[in-house]
Amino acid sequence: MPVEGSVRFLNVDLLIGGGVDRRSLLQALGGDVLAVHEDAVVQGKKCLLLELARPGLDLVPTLSRLVAWAERLPPEARRSWERASIRQFDIGIQAGRTPHETRWVIPRTLLAALARIRADVALTVYGAEWSDGRRQSVAPRKAAAPGRPVGAGRR
């Protein structure tokens, strides 16, 4: 079976759901963040799935920009954020054959910011081996025009 060559950071998905006013959050997107999916289901709840509209950054800059967006939400969107039962930053990592170990450090200041906005962090690691018999490179996705989805899956 084909195997990915290198371990790499893919992206951070921001999931917001459960009792939210999606309209106010979508209006707050601006040019930095875009909606990839408006009806993703996580833990049985409908969620917005958002991503940074700037592909190709490493983990800390990507996570920092998404957290900064959440910290700057206007009042109506802030109320929706506070009502959400799911506020999750899902870090995507592609496993690979090399290197033997890879480390990304999230600085304590960023961890403190995540705690202040009452967000969870998830880590999704995609297996190195492709079971469907084809090798597919996972390059950073290109950003779509603001407000237009670029696709829900990382693979």
Secondary structure, 3 states (H helix, E strand, C coil): CCECCECEEEEEEEEEECCCCHHHHHHCCCCCEEEEEEEEEECCEEEEEEEECCCCCCHHHHHHHHHHHHHCCCHHHHHHHHHCCEEEEEEEEECCCECCCCCCCCCHHHHHHHHHCCCEEEEEEECCECCCCCCCCCCCCCCCCCCCCCCCCCC
